[in-house]
Amino acid sequence: MTDLVVHDAAQIVTPTGSDDGSAPSHGELEVIENGAVAIEDGVVVAVGPTADVTRAHPPENAAESVDATGQTVLPGFVDPHTHAVFAGDRVDEFTAKLAGASYQDILEEGGGILRTVRATCDAERDELVANLLDQFDTMLAHGTTTVEVKSGYGLDVETELKLLEAIDEAADQHPIDVVPTFMGAHAVPEGADTEEYVDRVIEEQLPAVADAGLAEFCDVFCEAGVFSVPQSRRVLEAGQELGLTPKIHAEEFERLGGSQLAADCGAASADHLLQATDEDIEALGEAGVTPVLLPGTAFSLGAPYADAAAFEAADVPVALATDFNPNCFSQSMESVIELACNGMRMTPTAAIRGATATAARAVDRTDGTGTIREGAPGDLAIATVTNYQHIPYNFGVSNVQTVITDGTVVHRD
């Protein structure tokens, strides 16, 4: 028996791609008018015009069916960059930023990441799990079905493991597919020497994380005043030796060379890239590193957006992500799509691709995640619009009404 049939949709929208699930060249989407999707055992088994799909998979014979008349069916959104596991908030710093304080100013006064580190170290794991489950609920309601979550608010072995254990426990309790990333090299602890702390990340934290089997990726904040390119290289190469795929925060406030390092290391992604040059973009493209742009971060900082047009001109597809954290407090990939279009001047087509298939590449998901095609995971977001372009056009609201993961309806407004 078919588990689920979604039928009579105004549009089925999916990035086109090769059989291995990799994203193709920039900006391709297939739009099926009056479309349907059938899912069995959590996997898409048919997609196409409603008449064709329902002939082979009658909705009345399915365990569940969804009438999507007047609605648009998209792949569940993939959010490939978040710092969603933490305690406390920094809402007062939001007001300080509005008054002119910079990110670095707040950090120098004991705020920023280190403030969240203190709150997170003091929190019990159960509190972190409960917080994370609340964030997952909000993400899911906005159509996200796959999310990457980084550690990094611990900065010592015990707390970094606590964070990764909280991510693992929350993942077991929630329908969202969770991708765990270790980021002990997120900041330098108060009073610590940077080089000595890098040694501790490599000699203490990374082996413990690898032994616990709690992370897929290793990330590092390669930035002036945080970790240099040589220090970042040491962390990422040590992680690779232990089986963790590299990721990197690169060229956010200053251009240090993090993009070139990502290319050298064969990183899955290089993220932020507000200061990336044409040379950086070319290096990322040639190395197959997925650029991840975070328009919500630029918006929250009042900073210029990344130059999405430069990536498009170089035919290097970009992924999009929320960067959800206490300094960029938005869990919505719908909002990210809106900012990508209205702030970075991306087309709706490119933004939808960036939030689905290309985002899946940034977390090494090559099973069809981020697409709607035969063999892909049955993860769908159904929006109350007749055309996918209405998602960024109708900004400031949630257009997603129904969310499906592995062929099961898990959210419905």
Salt bridges, closest charged atoms under 4 A:
ASP8 OD2 - HIS7 ND1 2.67
GLU40 OE2 - HIS57 ND1 3.77
ASP52 OD1 - ARG55 NH1 3.41
GLU64 OE2 - ARG412 NH2 4.00
ASP92 OD1 - ARG115 NH1 2.87
GLU93 OE1 - ARG90 NE 2.78
GLU93 OE2 - ARG115 NH1 3.26
ASP137 OD1 - HIS174 NE2 2.83
GLU148 OE2 - LYS150 NZ 2.66
GLU165 OE1 - ARG125 NH1 3.15
GLU169 OE1 - ARG125 NE 3.41
ASP177 OD2 - ARG365 NE 3.70
GLU190 OE1 - ARG118 NH1 3.06
GLU195 OE2 - ARG234 NH1 2.68
ASP199 OD1 - ARG234 NH2 2.72
GLU216 OE2 - ARG365 NH2 3.05
ASP219 OD2 - LYS150 NZ 2.70
ASP219 OD1 - HIS249 ND1 3.17
GLU237 OE2 - ARG233 NH1 3.65
GLU252 OE1 - HIS272 NE2 3.50
ASP264 OD2 - ARG233 NH2 3.18
ASP271 OD2 - HIS81 ND1 2.65
GLU279 OE1 - ARG255 NH2 3.86
ASP280 OD2 - ARG255 NE 2.72
ASP323 OD1 - HIS81 NE2 3.06
ASP323 OD1 - HIS83 NE2 3.57
GLU334 OE1 - HIS142 ND1 3.17
ASP413 OD1 - HIS411 NE2 2.92
